[in-house]
Amino acid sequence: MTRNLIRSGAILSVVLCGRAMVAAGQTPPPTPTVTVGGVGYAQFYYNFKDSTNHSNFDVTRAYINVIGRFGQGVTTRVTPDIYRVADGSLTYRLKYAFVSWQPGKSPLSFKLGLNNTPFVEFEERLWDYRMQGTIAMDRYGYMSSSDFGFLVDGNWGSDKVNFSGGVQNGENYNRPPGDGGKDFVARLSVRAMATDEAGPTGGLRLTGYVGVGNANGGGTRQRYLGLVSYRSKLLILAAELAATKDSSLTTPVTPTRKGRVFTTFGVVRIPPTYKFQIIGRVDAVDPSTSTDDDRQTRIIAGIAYQLTPNLRVLADIDHLSYQGGAPTPALEAVRSQALFQVQFTF
């Protein structure tokens, strides 16, 4: 009997203490939440120059995002991504898997794991048409959207100054981690003028990026980039210039090669609903500035319509020209395409 009374008194004390804490304004910690969402891109394409495979339906991207939000500034993300294997079938691989911690009200957050690289995700948000294809620095192999490493993100003045930088393997998410060499990567974006579009890409912005490291097995890997952009509800405009430097000490040894990438793009959103949008983009890539006939120019133009918040459609032309002619018949066959593409989210 005595033991039961003692046990009942202990339980009552815990309940009363809990109520006292709530009454004193000390609310309990938030309940952890886990959300699941995703994005997919499907398309129909027609090759103007391919006499054998003129057209095909395809799925170019399918993400499943699992986001966890916990107390004390801790969040997690795990994202598998679809890709095509050697036999032509589609399967999934890990694209993102990281933990992020933001201590208190600090403007800094810290991320460790397989996380986003500082620049690609930023420009994809600015361009807003990843459904058409990757940005120029990603499409031509100079950057990737994710890598293994440690990043520090910063945000001051409601994204007036936005920063991301840290240390990553440099071999990207789709290759083994490599040797002990690491890349230092950093992006800084400053809003020079505000518009009616908020967020880290809104307004008139000046953005710089640097990536310096060593390739797996030795050699040089350097990326220097400057971007001027303007984004409002009506208009997106951007111009970007990047300098690259690459070499390899593995077999076969390759000497240092300096490259240059210029890209400019624009999006016009037709008022009053802004559902109709006209897009245009030009990529000019020079893999080696010391070579005269290796430059490539890609022109993209299209019109899009936002059917619902979860569904967007795009009809566009994607044309690639080679200064010295296409290096292979296979590349020549697919360098000029008409596409009908859809983006769906859930």
Secondary structure, DSSP 8 states (H G I E B T S, - for coil): -HHHHHHHHHHHHHHHHHHHHHHTT-------EEEEEEEEEEEEEEESS-SS--EEEEEEEEEEEEEEE-STTEEEEEEEEEEE-TTS-EEEEEEEEEEEE--TT-SEEEEEEEEE-TTHHHHHHHH--TTT---HHHHTTS--SEEEEEEEEEEETTTTEEEEEEEE-SS-TTS---SS--EEEEEEEEEEE--S--STT-EEEEEEEEEEE--TTS--EEEEEEEEEEE-SSEEEEEEEEEEEEEE-SSS-EEEEEEEEEEEEEEEE-TTT--EEEEEEEEEEES-TT-SS--EEEEEEEEEEEEETTEEEEEEEEEEEETT--SSHHHHHTSEEEEEEEEEE-
